[in-house]
Amino acid sequence: SFKNLFLSEDSIDVTNEETLPPTPRPLTCSAPTPTVSSLVSQQRPLEPAAIYPPIQETVYETSARLLFMAVKWAKNLPSFARLPFRDQVILLEEAWAELFLLNAVQWCMPLESSPLFSVSDHAAGVPNGKDSQVATDIRILNDTLLRFKAVGVDPAEFACLKAIVLFRSETRGLKDPAQVENLQDQAQVMLGQHTRGQYPGQAARFGRLLLMLPLLRHVATGRIEQIFFQRTIGNTPMEKVLCDMYKN
C-alpha cells in the first residue's frame, strides 16, 4: 500500500508536511525545527486558517510563510538530509520557486478565490509601468491553479510532486547526481502507485500530474521572486535568504 511504502527504510519519505507555528515572522529562521510529520495518512493539507493570523496579512507575508514551509519540508526529509550539503543547497536554489508555487497552489485549493493569484491584490505593490507584466504573470499562475483544482490533486500527490521537482539529477554542479536521480525515481514510483491505488478509474491521472509540472515554470524564477518576495527581502539575494532559512 502507499502507506507501507513510506515505512520502508530504503524508500524516500516525501510526506513531511509541516503545520506552521502560530506566529512565525516572515523570512526569519529563528523558529525551532519541528518534529517531522510521519505518513501520508497523517498528513494535513495546507489550510488558509493555519497561515493567516486573525488579522489578515498581505500576500507578501503569506508568500514568505509558504516559502519558509517549503524550505522546512525539504530540510526535514531524511533522504534529502543525507545528500552532500552542497548538493542540498544547489537543489534548493534550483527548485525553490516550484516548491513555493506547489505550496501556494495547495494552500489555495479550498478557496473560491485566492489573494495570492489575484491581479488586484498585487496591483498596489507594483511600480508604474510594470503592472501589465505582473497582471499577465498572475493570470498565468491562476490558470495553473485552476488546472490543479480541476484534477483535484490530493496531499499525497502534492508531496510526491514536490519531491520530483526537488530531486533533479540534471542540476549542474551536483556531487552525487546518481543518488538524486534515484530519489526522484522513487518519488515517481510512489506517485504512480498512489494514483493507481486511489484512483483506479483514472488511468491517465499519473501522466496528467507529471505533465502539469512544466506549468510551474511558465513564469520565470526571477519573476516569481519579484512578484512575491521583492517587498519583503528587498535587495537581499534569494540564495542568501534560502541559506539562512535552511541553516536555522
N, C-alpha and C positions, 0 to 999 in steps of 0.2 A: 504494500500500500504506500501512498505518498508519505504518510506519517512515518512508517517504518524506514523509509529511505533516509530520513534525516537522523535516525538513530544509529546508522552505520558509521563506524569510526573513520572509514576511508571515503566518506562522501562529504560533500560540501554542505554546510548549513547556511542557507541563504535566507532564513526566516527570521533574522534578528531584527524585528521591528520594535522601535522604541516608543515609549509614551513620554511625551515632552514633560520635563519638570514644570511645576506650576508657574513660576515666574522667572524664566531664564532671560538674560539680556541678549538682544540680538548681536550676533557676531562676536561673542566673547567665549572664552574657552575655560572658564573657571568652574563650570559645573562638573561635579564628580561623575566618573564613568559609571553608569547604572549596571545592574546585573543583566546579563544577556537574556533576552526572552527566549523561550525554548522552541517549540514546534509550531508548524503552520496551523495546527488545530487550535493553538492558544493565541495565535496572532490576531491582534485587533487592527482593523484598518485605521488609517489616519483620519481623524474626525475633526471638523472645524472647532468643536467645543473644546478640544484638547489643546488648541493652538491659540485661538482668540481669547484674551482675558476678558473680564466683564466689560471693560471699556474697549470698544473696537479699535484695534491698532491699524496702522497703514499697511498697504500691500507690500511695502518695502520691509517693514518689520516682520510681517508674516513670511516673506521670502527668505529673510535671514534665518528665521527659525527652521524653515523647511530645509535649507541648505545645511544647517547645523545638524539636523536629524539625519540627513543623508551621510554626512561625514561620520557621525557616531555609528550609524548602521554598518558602514564599511569597516570601521576600526574594530568593531566587536565581532566581526566574522573570524572565527578561528583560522579558517583556511587562508584568509587574506593576511592575518597577522603572522602567519608562518612564512610568508614570502620575504625575500630580502627587503630591508626597509626602503632602500632606494626604489625598488620596484613598486612598493606600496604608494610612494609619493608620486611616481610617474603615472601610475594607473589612475590615481585620484585626480591629478591635474588634467588628464586626458578626458575623464568621464564625468567630471563634477556637474557640468551643465545638464547632461542627460539624466543623471541621478536626481538632480534638483527638479527637473521637469516631471520625471516619473512620480516623485513625491508630491509635487504640486497637482498633477492630474489626479493622483489617488485621493488627495485631500479634497479636490473639487467634485469627485464623483457623486456624492449625495446631494450636492447643491443644485438648485434650479438654475442659478446664475452665479458666476464666480467673479469676485472682485479682482482676482489675480489676472484673469484673462479678459478684463473689461477695458475697452478703449477709454471710456470716461474716467475710470479710476486711475489711469496713468496720465491723463491729459494734463493735470495740474503740475506734474513734475517734469514736464517736457519743455526744453528751451524752444523759443520761437524758431520756426523753420524746420524743426525735426519731428513735428507732430505727425506728419504724413507717413514717414517711415515707421515710426513707433506704432501707429494705427495698423499699418499693413502687417507688421510682425505679430502684433497682438491677435489680429484676426486669424493669422496662420496658426498660432498656438491654440486659439479657441477651437478652430477646426480639428486640430489634433485631439483636444479634449473630447469633442463630440464623437470622434471615431472610437476612442476608448470607451466612452459611455455606451455607444451603440453595440459594441461587442460585450460589454458588461464584464470587464476584466476584474478578476477577484483578487483578494490579498495575496494568495499563494502565487498567482501568476505575476503580480507586480514584483514580488520578492525574486522570482526567477529572472524576470526581465532586467531587474537592477543588476543581478549577478552577471548576466550575459553582457551588459554594456560595460560593467566594471572590469571583467576579466578579458581584455583584448590582447591576444598574444602578438598581434601585428604592431602594437605600440612600440615606437622606436626607443632604443636605449635600455630595454629590459635585460636583466641579468639571467633570469630563468623563464624565458618565453614558453618553454615546453610545459612547465607546471601551470602557467597561466592558461595555456590552451586546454590543458586537462581539466582545469576548474570550470572553464567556460563550457566545455563539452558536458561535464556533469550537470551544469545548470540547465543546458538544453535538454538533456535526457530527463531530468526531473520535470521540466515543463511539459515535455511530451507525455510522460507517464501520468501527470496530473490531469492534463486535458482529456486524455483517453479514458481515464478512470471516472472523472467527474462530469464529463460532457460527452458520453458515448454516442450521442446523436449528432454531434458536430465534428465530423471527420476532418474538416478543413480548419478547425479552430487553432491548432498548433501553428500551422503555416501562416494563418492570418495574424496571429500575435507577433511572430517574427517579422513579418512584413510591415508591421506598424512601427518597429524600432527606427527605421530611417526617417520617419516623420519628426522624430526628436531632433534631427539635425537640419531641418528645413530653415530654422533661424540660427544663424551662426553663433558660436560660443561668445564671441565678443559682443554681439548684440544682446544676448541674454544677460551678460554682465552689466551692460549699460542700462538696460531697461529695468532690471530688478534690483541691482546692487550698487549702482553708482552713488545713489544718495546716502547709503549707509557706510560704504567703505571709502568713498572719496577717491583719492589718488593711490591708495594702498593697492599694490599688485594682488590679484586674486590668488596667485601662488602663495604669497605670504599669509593671506587670510586662511587658506586651506591648511597650510602647515601649522599655523597657530592653533586652529581648531583641532587638528589631528594630534598634536603633541600634548594637549591638555586633557 
